Amino acid sequence: MQGNFSYHNPTKLYFGDESLNYLKDELTHFGPVVLLNYGSGSVKRNGIYDQVVAILREAGKTIVENPGVMSNPTLEKLREGVKIACENKVDWILALGGGSVCDYSKAVAASVFYDGDYWDKFWLKQEQPDADQKLLPVGCILTMAGTGSEMNAGTVITDAEHTFKVGHVFDDRLMPKFSILNPKFTMTVPDNQMKAGIYDIINHIMEQYFSDFDDNTSDYLSEGLMRSLITASRIAVKNPQDYEARSNIMWTATWALNTLIGLGKRQDWMVHMIGHSVGAWTHAPHGYALAAVSMAYYRRAMKPGLSKFVRFAQNVWNIDGNGMTDEQIAEAGIEALKNWMLEIGLPLTISEIGATPDMIPGITQGTICYPAGYMNLTPADITEILKESL
């Protein structure tokens, strides 16, 4: 391990088909007024909402509801949530839903007690809350696997007015205090959301894996997680009710982005930067936007990162490189990734998710570029990647 780092993850996890039973124990640690954030209402239709509300009421909690958190939470919705939290003097926040609801809840938690323009400070300037700023505690009950938001301090918010989507990773004060992960809850989401989540997971791993810091413990962990995900995804796509497959996908999602596998790494998050901008323009599920730009991006990254892509082909996809050049082995690995994406039903182009050529200048403008991985991209490079992804 060549890097220098510290590691602290304060989130407590409850995992399994009986994990919701532990919510009542956690409630003793938090105040009486809870802001319950959830999405468009699927948690009501599938009965999860009723289970959670019953536990909250039995514990004597006052529930302030904030429904309608969308898959790409907007700045307008963030401001609405902050207003609701302030007016009701909530003590803590409970996120009930997928990664977007968890992301959104952390964003509200960071913003409620900031006396200023929180959008400018936290997302545009990428600053952290001051050391003495009060932050609301957050708990998560996860219904979709993908983002890893249940065990990290990341948030992603979209300024719909300016078609700009940006993430911000807060410090560990904003990590959920607890998260409840019941794989059966993930069986309630539509198949397209499951597939989008699967790609989000593998892309999280790849963006930490592809780095010029090679042959370390983090890489071996990443390879194992990718292999597990690939196996489980093939089972889940054929049988979405397979508990073991769904549980392995959910657990892999958590470890893909709880900061562990990125330790000691120089990471590359440019697929996410491009994907965020594509998502802001198309409103496509996050994982679909990532998938749609990945082929063009990774084919471009393969040449400067050749040795790592050879390792990816051999250790993740079992490519037998006997008699092949390094370039051929690396290309075979990219092709194996592509074939797996097709197998599980992911889009390979941005046109499949609604992008049109006239959107490319706006998507390019909305993409944040920074030195990462094997390449330092310019806006012209982003434009070329987008054209290749049409």
DRENPAGU-977768 format. One record per residue (C-alpha): residue in one letter; z, x negated, y negated. Coordinates in steps of 0.25 Angstrom, whole numbers. Last residue first. Layout:
<pts>
 code     z     x     y
    A     Z     X     Y
...
</pts>
This chain:
<pts>
 code     z     x     y
    L  -116    97   -34
    S  -108    85   -30
    E  -118    74   -33
    K  -118    80   -47
    L  -103    80   -48
    I  -102    66   -43
    E  -113    62   -54
    T  -105    69   -65
    I   -92    62   -61
    D   -99    48   -61
    A  -104    51   -75
    P   -90    55   -79
    T   -85    41   -75
    L   -79    38   -62
    N   -70    26   -59
    M   -73    24   -44
    Y   -65    18   -32
    G   -52    27   -33
    A   -49    31   -47
    P   -51    28   -62
    Y   -51    41   -70
    C   -61    53   -72
    I   -56    67   -76
    T   -67    77   -72
    G   -68    88   -83
    Q   -80    82   -89
    T   -87    80   -76
    I   -85    94   -72
    G   -91    99   -86
    P  -103    90   -85
    I  -105    95   -70
    M  -104   110   -73
    D  -119   111   -76
    P  -122   106   -62
    T  -115   118   -56
    A  -101   118   -49
    G   -98   131   -40
    I   -91   126   -28
    E  -103   123   -20
    S  -109   116   -32
    I   -98   106   -31
    T  -103   101   -18
    L   -96    98    -5
    P   -89   111    -3
    L   -79   112     8
    G   -81   120    21
    I   -72   113    32
    E   -84   106    39
    L   -91   103    26
    M   -79    95    21
    W   -78    88    34
    N   -93    84    33
    K   -91    78    19
    L   -79    70    24
    A   -87    65    36
    E   -98    61    26
    I   -89    54    17
    G   -84    46    30
    A   -98    43    34
    E  -101    37    21
    A   -89    28    22
    I   -94    23    36
    Q  -108    22    31
    E  -104    13    19
    D   -95     5    28
    T  -107     2    36
    M  -108     8    50
    G  -109     2    64
    N   -95     7    68
    G   -90    16    57
    D   -84    27    65
    I   -80    37    55
    N   -66    43    59
    W   -66    52    47
    V   -53    48    41
    N   -51    34    45
    Q   -65    30    46
    A   -72    37    35
    F   -60    35    25
    R   -59    20    29
    V   -74    19    25
    F   -71    27    12
    K   -60    17     9
    S   -69     5    11
    L   -81    11     3
    G   -73    14   -10
    P   -83    10   -20
    K   -94    16   -11
    M   -87    28    -7
    A   -83    33   -20
    R   -97    39   -23
    R   -97    46   -10
    Y   -83    51   -12
    Y   -87    58   -25
    A   -99    64   -21
    M   -93    70    -8
    S   -80    74   -15
    V   -86    83   -26
    A   -86    96   -19
    A   -74    93   -11
    L   -65    92   -23
    A   -70   105   -29
    Y   -68   112   -16
    G   -53   107   -15
    H   -50   112   -29
    P   -56   126   -26
    A   -67   129   -35
    H   -65   133   -50
    T   -79   127   -53
    W   -77   120   -66
    A   -62   116   -65
    G   -65   113   -50
    V   -76   103   -53
    S   -66    97   -63
    H   -55    96   -53
    G   -65    91   -42
    I   -69    79   -51
    M   -55    75   -54
    H   -51    78   -39
    V   -63    69   -34
    M   -58    59   -44
    W   -44    57   -38
    D   -45    43   -33
    Q   -32    36   -30
    R   -27    22   -31
    K   -17    22   -19
    G    -3    17   -17
    L     2    31   -15
    G    -9    41   -14
    I    -5    46     0
    L     9    50    -4
    T     6    58   -17
    N     8    72   -12
    L    -7    74   -11
    A   -12    73     3
    W     1    74     9
    T     2    89     5
    A   -12    92     9
    T   -10    86    22
    W     2    95    25
    M    -6   107    21
    I   -18   103    30
    N    -9   100    41
    S    -3   113    40
    R   -16   120    40
    A   -21   113    52
    E    -8   116    60
    Y    -8   131    55
    D   -22   134    60
    Q   -25   147    52
    P   -37   141    45
    N   -44   139    58
    K   -58   132    57
    V   -55   127    43
    A   -41   123    47
    I   -45   115    59
    R   -55   107    52
    S   -45   105    40
    A   -34   100    50
    T   -42    88    55
    I   -47    84    41
    L   -33    85    35
    S   -27    77    46
    R   -38    66    44
    M   -36    66    29
    L   -21    65    30
    G   -22    53    40
    E   -32    46    31
    S   -23    48    19
    L   -10    43    26
    Y   -19    30    30
    D   -23    29    16
    S    -9    30    10
    T    -4    19    20
    N   -14     9    14
    D   -28     4    18
    D   -34     5     4
    F   -31     5   -11
    D   -45     7   -16
    S   -43    22   -16
    F   -49    33    -8
    Y   -36    39    -1
    Q   -30    46   -13
    E   -42    54   -17
    M   -45    56    -2
    I   -31    62     1
    H   -33    72   -11
    N   -47    75    -6
    I   -42    78     8
    I   -32    88     3
    D   -41    95    -8
    Y   -51    96     4
    I   -42   104    12
    G   -37   113     1
    A   -52   117    -2
    K   -53   121    13
    M   -40   129    12
    Q   -45   135     0
    N   -58   139     6
    D   -51   145    18
    P   -43   155    10
    V   -28   153     8
    T   -18   160    17
    M   -18   149    28
    T   -11   139    18
    F     2   148    19
    K     2   144    34
    P     3   130    30
    N    17   132    24
    L    20   122    13
    I    32   124     4
    S    33   114    -7
    F    45   109   -14
    K    49   102   -27
    P    34   102   -31
    M    30    89   -38
    L    31    90   -53
    R    42    80   -55
    D    34    71   -46
    D    25    67   -58
    F    13    76   -62
    V    -1    75   -56
    H   -11    81   -66
    G   -24    88   -62
    V   -35    93   -71
    K   -45   104   -72
    F   -54   106   -84
    T   -63   117   -86
    H   -59   118  -101
    E   -54   132  -101
    A   -50   131   -87
    D   -40   120   -89
    T   -37   118   -74
    I   -24   112   -69
    V   -21   103   -57
    T    -7    99   -54
    G    -1    88   -46
    A    14    85   -43
    N    13    83   -28
    M    18    90   -16
    E    14   104   -16
    S     1   100   -24
    G    -5    95   -11
    T   -18   101   -16
    G   -23   106    -3
    A   -15   116     6
    M   -14   130     1
    T    -2   140     1
    L     9   130    -4
    I    23   135    -9
    C    26   125   -20
    G    39   122   -28
    V    39   118   -42
    P    50   113   -52
    L    48   115   -67
    L    48   103   -75
    K    57    99   -87
    Q    52    88   -95
    D    61    76   -96
    A    52    66   -90
    D    40    71   -98
    P    29    78   -90
    Q    18    69   -85
    E     5    66   -93
    Q    -9    69   -88
    K   -14    70  -102
    L   -23    82   -99
    W   -14    88   -88
    F     0    86   -91
    K     1    84  -106
    D   -11    92  -111
    W    -9   104  -101
    Y     6   103  -104
    D     4   105  -119
    G    18   104  -125
    D    33   107  -121
    Y    32   105  -106
    F    42   114   -99
    V    32   123   -92
    S    22   112   -90
    A    26   104   -78
    A    30   116   -69
    V    17   123   -73
    A     9   112   -68
    K    17   111   -56
    S    15   126   -53
    Y     0   124   -55
    D    -2   113   -45
    C     6   121   -35
    V    -2   134   -38
    S   -15   125   -37
    G   -10   119   -24
    G    -9   132   -16
    G     1   144   -18
    L    15   147   -22
    A    20   138   -33
    L    35   140   -36
    I    39   136   -50
    W    53   133   -55
    D    64   138   -65
    V    55   148   -72
    K    59   151   -87
    N    50   164   -86
    E    43   162   -99
    C    41   147   -96
    A    36   149   -82
    I    26   160   -86
    K    21   151   -98
    V    19   139   -89
    G    12   147   -79
    E     2   153   -89
    R     0   139   -95
    L    -4   134   -81
    K   -13   147   -79
    E   -21   143   -92
    L   -21   129   -88
    T   -28   133   -75
    P   -24   132   -60
    N   -36   129   -51
    S   -33   138   -39
    M   -27   149   -48
    V   -12   152   -51
    G   -13   167   -52
    P     2   170   -50
    N    14   166   -59
    E    26   174   -54
    V    40   172   -59
    I    50   174   -48
    T    65   174   -50
    K    72   168   -38
    G    83   174   -31
    A    81   167   -18
    E    77   179   -11
    R    67   181   -22
    L    60   168   -20
    I    60   169    -5
    A    53   183    -6
    V    43   178   -16
    V    39   167    -7
    Q    36   176     5
    D    29   186    -4
    Y    20   176   -10
    I    16   171     4
    G    12   184     8
    N    -3   182    10
    R    -8   191    -1
    K     3   186   -11
    V     0   172    -9
    S   -15   175   -11
    G   -11   180   -25
    S   -19   172   -35
    G   -10   160   -35
    Y     5   157   -36
    N    15   152   -45
    L    30   157   -44
    L    38   153   -56
    V    53   153   -51
    V    65   157   -58
    P    78   155   -51
    G    79   140   -51
    F    76   130   -40
    H    83   123   -29
    T    87   135   -21
    L    73   139   -20
    E    70   127   -10
    D    78   134     1
    K    71   147    -1
    L    58   140     0
    Y    61   134    14
    N    56   146    22
    L    42   144    16
    S    41   132    25
    E    40   140    38
    D    26   137    41
    G    27   123    38
    F    30   113    26
    Y    42   112    16
    L    39   101     6
    K    49    95    -4
    T    42    88   -16
    P    49    76   -21
    N    38    66   -19
    H    41    52   -23
    Y    33    39   -21
    S    32    27   -29
    F    20    18   -30
    N    14     4   -30
    G     0     3   -23
    Q    -5    -7   -13
    M     0     0     0
</pts>
